[in-house]
Amino acid sequence: MADADDARDDDVLELLAGRLVQESGITKDEALELIKFIGTDWNSLLREAHFLKKRQQWG
């Protein structure tokens, strides 16, 4: 049962990362890293993703 739960969690994280990529323009790897660091709070993820994207454009 734990394997099924882990797979489901991975699927949810993949979907969340994909949505973050579409909304902010960061890479999927960056999105997954933000999710690991911040968690799954959408507003926090989106704010940090936009900050990251702007920072990349400046640098």
Residue frames relative to the residue before (quaternion, step in Angstrom):
aa qw qx qy qz dx dy dz
M 1.0000 0.0000 0.0000 0.0000 0.00 0.00 0.00
A 0.6217 0.5552 -0.3468 0.4301 3.59 1.00 -0.73
D 0.6200 0.5438 -0.3456 0.4476 3.60 1.05 -0.71
A 0.6481 0.5075 -0.3143 0.4728 3.59 0.99 -0.80
D 0.6508 0.5067 -0.3122 0.4714 3.58 0.99 -0.80
D 0.6486 0.5125 -0.3133 0.4675 3.58 0.97 -0.83
A 0.6514 0.5072 -0.3121 0.4702 3.58 0.97 -0.83
R 0.6471 0.5096 -0.3130 0.4728 3.57 0.98 -0.82
D 0.6383 0.5131 -0.3231 0.4741 3.60 0.98 -0.81
D 0.6453 0.5175 -0.3145 0.4657 3.58 0.97 -0.84
D 0.6397 0.5242 -0.3184 0.4632 3.58 1.01 -0.82
V 0.6501 0.5095 -0.3124 0.4693 3.57 0.97 -0.85
L 0.6606 0.5003 -0.3090 0.4668 3.59 0.94 -0.85
E 0.6279 0.5297 -0.3275 0.4668 3.58 1.05 -0.74
L 0.6558 0.5014 -0.3057 0.4743 3.59 0.96 -0.84
L 0.6540 0.5094 -0.3044 0.4692 3.55 0.96 -0.87
A 0.6484 0.5099 -0.3113 0.4719 3.58 0.97 -0.84
G 0.6469 0.5256 -0.3151 0.4539 3.57 0.97 -0.84
R 0.6522 0.4987 -0.3115 0.4785 3.56 0.98 -0.82
L 0.6458 0.5217 -0.3174 0.4583 3.58 0.98 -0.81
V 0.6140 0.5356 -0.3344 0.4737 3.58 1.05 -0.75
Q 0.6834 0.4888 -0.2881 0.4594 3.60 0.86 -0.95
E 0.7118 0.4768 -0.2609 0.4449 3.57 0.91 -0.90
S 0.8202 0.2957 -0.1167 0.4756 3.58 0.97 -0.80
G 0.4390 -0.7205 0.4444 0.3011 3.59 1.15 -0.45
I 0.4750 0.6313 -0.4751 0.3874 3.60 1.19 0.31
T 0.5994 -0.5595 0.4166 0.3925 3.58 -1.26 0.17
K 0.6439 -0.5206 0.3898 0.4029 3.55 -1.27 0.34
D 0.6299 0.5300 -0.3354 0.4581 3.59 1.00 -0.77
E 0.6473 0.5060 -0.3135 0.4761 3.57 1.00 -0.83
A 0.6403 0.5281 -0.3206 0.4565 3.57 0.99 -0.83
L 0.6675 0.4916 -0.3037 0.4696 3.58 0.88 -0.89
E 0.6329 0.5263 -0.3270 0.4643 3.58 1.03 -0.76
L 0.6447 0.5087 -0.3192 0.4729 3.59 0.97 -0.82
I 0.6437 0.5189 -0.3256 0.4587 3.59 0.96 -0.81
K 0.6420 0.5109 -0.3213 0.4728 3.58 0.99 -0.79
F 0.7109 0.4722 -0.2528 0.4558 3.57 0.97 -0.90
I 0.7882 0.3477 -0.1537 0.4839 3.58 0.84 -1.03
G 0.4715 -0.6113 0.4942 0.3998 3.55 0.94 -0.90
T 0.6633 -0.5475 0.3621 0.3593 3.56 -1.22 -0.36
D 0.3721 0.7166 -0.5095 0.2974 3.62 1.16 0.31
W 0.4155 -0.7663 0.4360 0.2239 3.56 -0.38 1.31
N 0.6695 0.5059 -0.3192 0.4404 3.61 0.82 -0.89
S 0.6588 0.4967 -0.3055 0.4752 3.58 0.97 -0.81
L 0.6478 0.5187 -0.3160 0.4597 3.57 0.96 -0.86
L 0.6783 0.4961 -0.2916 0.4568 3.57 0.86 -0.94
R 0.6337 0.5256 -0.3259 0.4647 3.60 0.97 -0.84
E 0.7097 0.4544 -0.2701 0.4658 3.59 0.79 -0.96
A 0.6251 0.5346 -0.3386 0.4568 3.59 1.06 -0.70
H 0.6528 0.4937 -0.3118 0.4826 3.58 0.98 -0.80
F 0.6250 0.5276 -0.3286 0.4723 3.57 1.03 -0.77
L 0.6548 0.5138 -0.3039 0.4636 3.58 0.94 -0.91
K 0.6608 0.5098 -0.3062 0.4580 3.59 0.91 -0.90
K 0.6552 0.4982 -0.3111 0.4752 3.61 0.92 -0.85
R 0.6436 0.5311 -0.3159 0.4516 3.55 0.97 -0.86
Q 0.6437 0.5122 -0.3149 0.4735 3.59 1.04 -0.78
Q 0.6575 0.5144 -0.3107 0.4545 3.59 1.01 -0.75
W 0.6603 0.5038 -0.3060 0.4653 3.59 1.09 -0.66
G 0.7560 0.4434 -0.2013 0.4374 3.51 0.97 -0.93
